[in-house]
Structure formats: structure tokens, C-alpha cells
Amino acid sequence: MEVRIPLEICREGVSAPAYARRGDAGMDVRAAVDLVLEPGQTAVVPTGLKFAIPEGYELQVRPRSGLSLHTKLRIPNAPGTIDAGYRDELGVLMENTSPPGCVPPDAEPLLLDAKGGTPGRYRIRKGDRIAQLVLSEAPRAAFERVGRVDGIGQDRGGGFGSTGP
């Protein structure tokens, strides 16, 4: 099924999100600016994209597996949610999990295609693939207050963090 989503490109030289292959769930999204993330720093990376997501849907911002494997860059709020009513530019939260002080301040920044997960400063270039977007249905919850929930359905047991006995 295809859902049509109005898209505004609000920065020069930015491309629309795109699926790499037929059947992919996630669309690559790219940085709209150049920036350097220092060890321990978190920044909002602009994408140059604005959406009008239909009611009943959300776009989820998720990490790219290769970026998580090969760099110290993380999306700290993954999955991030873009609600149907949001109309501003999409910014992706990126965190450099390298420990502060791990490299000299004048060291050359690593590029996103660096391999090995080396700690350091990272240079994000305009056009770099920084995250993926997944469209998801977002039904509304209607809570019904009851006296107790332990008699509804089956309790798996085991408490917080457990998958049961």
C-alpha cells in the first residue's frame, strides 16, 4: 500500500527521502548542512525536509545500521516520532558517543564512511545519509479506567524487565 505524503524541500540542494530497494521499510534521509560533531556532543542535523503527514500516521526516525556499526554516532531518541501535525523542518538528533578528550582538538574529523567505530570528531557532509524514515500507522488509544487489571487477560509473570517464567 502506498500513502501519499506532501513534501516541501526547504533548503537548496536537498533530495527527497528514498527507498534504496523495492521492499525496503526505511527510506534514507540525508544531512542538509556540513557540520562537525565533537566527542560527547549532541546536535540537531537539519534535513531540509518538511512533511504534511496524514492523520493516523507517523514517520519514525531510526538509525542506519552501518552508521551505528562503523562510527560512534547514535540517534539518542530512536525511534524519533514525527507526528501528523508537525510542519517544521525535520532535524535528526545525532550524538557522538566518543568520550570527550579522546582526540586532540586539532585532529582531522572522521568521515561517516570511516570503518571500525573509531572514537573521534566526526564530519557530517551535506548529502550524507544520516538516518532512515519508516512510515507507521498510529492508532489513537482510548483508556478505560478499571478497578484492577490483574484479572484481565493473562499475566505473564516475572515482573519488570522479565519475559516471564
SELOTOR-21422 format. One record per residue (C-alpha): x negated, y, z negated. Coordinates in Angstrom, 2 decimals, padded with zeros to 5 digits. Layout:
# SELOTOR-21422
> px, py, pz
> X, Y, Z
...
//
This chain:
# SELOTOR-21422
> px, py, pz
> 000.00, 000.00, 000.00
> -001.27, 003.46, 000.81
> -000.45, 006.53, -001.30
> -000.90, 009.93, 000.34
> -002.75, 012.44, -001.85
> -003.10, 016.08, -000.79
> -006.78, 017.06, -000.99
> -008.40, 020.52, -000.99
> -012.11, 020.85, -000.31
> -013.09, 023.94, -002.29
> -016.86, 024.08, -001.66
> -018.88, 024.29, 001.54
> -020.32, 021.06, 002.98
> -018.36, 018.62, 000.80
> -016.81, 015.43, 002.16
> -013.61, 013.70, 001.08
> -013.82, 010.62, -001.14
> -014.13, 007.48, 000.97
> -013.92, 003.72, 000.60
> -017.17, 002.07, 001.70
> -015.45, -001.11, 002.88
> -011.97, -002.39, 003.57
> -010.52, -003.89, 000.40
> -012.62, -001.77, -002.00
> -010.75, -000.48, -005.05
> -013.06, 002.51, -005.62
> -013.84, 005.50, -003.41
> -017.26, 007.12, -003.59
> -017.31, 010.72, -004.77
> -020.34, 012.97, -004.25
> -022.01, 015.87, -006.02
> -021.26, 019.31, -004.54
> -024.35, 021.00, -006.01
> -028.01, 020.36, -006.80
> -028.93, 020.12, -010.47
> -031.42, 018.50, -012.84
> -030.27, 016.61, -015.93
> -032.82, 016.69, -018.72
> -033.21, 013.78, -021.16
> -030.36, 013.88, -023.68
> -028.37, 016.41, -021.61
> -024.73, 016.08, -020.57
> -023.36, 018.20, -017.73
> -020.27, 018.56, -015.58
> -021.22, 017.83, -011.96
> -018.87, 019.65, -009.56
> -017.50, 017.67, -006.63
> -015.84, 020.42, -004.59
> -012.56, 018.48, -004.59
> -009.06, 019.36, -005.79
> -006.12, 016.96, -005.67
> -002.33, 017.01, -005.90
> -001.81, 013.52, -007.30
> 001.80, 012.30, -007.08
> 003.82, 011.83, -010.30
> 003.43, 008.30, -011.61
> -000.25, 008.02, -010.60
> -003.67, 008.95, -011.92
> -007.16, 008.94, -010.43
> -009.70, 007.24, -012.66
> -013.34, 008.39, -012.57
> -015.62, 005.40, -013.02
> -019.37, 004.81, -012.93
> -021.12, 003.40, -009.90
> -022.72, 000.08, -010.88
> -026.01, 000.74, -009.08
> -026.41, 004.12, -010.75
> -025.84, 002.56, -014.18
> -028.29, -000.27, -013.43
> -031.12, 001.76, -011.90
> -031.01, 005.05, -013.83
> -030.38, 006.34, -017.35
> -027.36, 008.34, -016.10
> -023.97, 007.48, -017.57
> -020.39, 008.73, -017.35
> -019.70, 009.08, -021.09
> -015.90, 009.24, -020.90
> -015.47, 006.40, -018.41
> -012.94, 005.87, -017.20
> -012.05, 009.53, -016.99
> -008.47, 010.35, -016.06
> -007.28, 012.93, -013.55
> -003.60, 013.47, -014.33
> -000.93, 014.18, -011.74
> -000.55, 017.78, -012.96
> -004.27, 018.71, -012.76
> -005.07, 021.08, -009.88
> -008.57, 022.38, -010.67
> -011.83, 021.11, -009.21
> -012.86, 017.60, -010.19
> -016.01, 017.63, -012.29
> -017.76, 014.40, -013.26
> -019.28, 014.27, -016.75
> -022.81, 012.87, -016.43
> -025.12, 012.13, -019.35
> -028.84, 011.46, -019.13
> -029.36, 008.84, -021.84
> -033.14, 009.11, -021.65
> -034.46, 010.07, -025.09
> -035.34, 013.77, -025.44
> -039.10, 014.28, -025.30
> -039.74, 011.10, -023.28
> -041.40, 013.03, -020.45
> -043.33, 016.29, -020.21
> -041.09, 019.27, -019.30
> -043.08, 019.82, -016.09
> -042.70, 016.19, -014.88
> -041.13, 015.77, -011.46
> -037.46, 014.76, -011.73
> -036.49, 011.26, -010.62
> -034.05, 010.89, -007.74
> -030.85, 008.86, -008.03
> -032.23, 006.19, -005.70
> -035.13, 005.54, -008.10
> -035.18, 001.90, -009.23
> -035.99, 000.39, -012.59
> -033.99, 002.50, -015.05
> -036.98, 004.68, -015.85
> -036.32, 007.32, -018.52
> -036.89, 010.90, -017.45
> -035.44, 014.01, -015.85
> -033.02, 013.23, -013.01
> -032.40, 015.35, -009.93
> -028.87, 015.14, -008.55
> -028.74, 016.44, -005.00
> -025.71, 017.79, -003.18
> -024.21, 014.80, -001.37
> -025.47, 012.15, -003.83
> -022.86, 009.53, -004.70
> -022.29, 010.04, -008.43
> -019.09, 008.16, -009.28
> -016.14, 006.33, -007.86
> -012.43, 007.13, -007.97
> -009.74, 004.48, -008.43
> -006.07, 005.30, -007.88
> -003.86, 003.70, -010.51
> -000.17, 003.70, -011.33
> 000.55, 005.47, -014.60
> 003.93, 004.47, -016.02
> 005.30, 006.56, -018.90
> 005.58, 004.97, -022.31
> 008.71, 005.36, -024.42
> 008.03, 004.46, -028.05
> 010.81, 002.93, -030.11
> 010.33, 003.20, -033.86
> 010.94, -000.05, -035.76
> 010.50, -001.05, -039.39
> 007.81, -003.68, -038.69
> 006.10, -005.05, -035.59
> 004.75, -008.30, -037.04
> 007.97, -010.16, -036.16
> 007.98, -009.05, -032.51
> 006.21, -011.38, -030.07
> 003.29, -013.47, -031.27
> 000.37, -012.19, -033.41
> -002.92, -013.48, -032.01
> -004.54, -013.11, -035.45
> -008.13, -012.23, -036.21
> -007.90, -008.50, -036.96
> -009.67, -005.54, -035.37
> -012.16, -006.45, -032.62
> -011.17, -010.11, -032.55
> -009.70, -012.09, -029.68
> -008.04, -014.42, -032.18
> -008.86, -017.69, -033.92
//
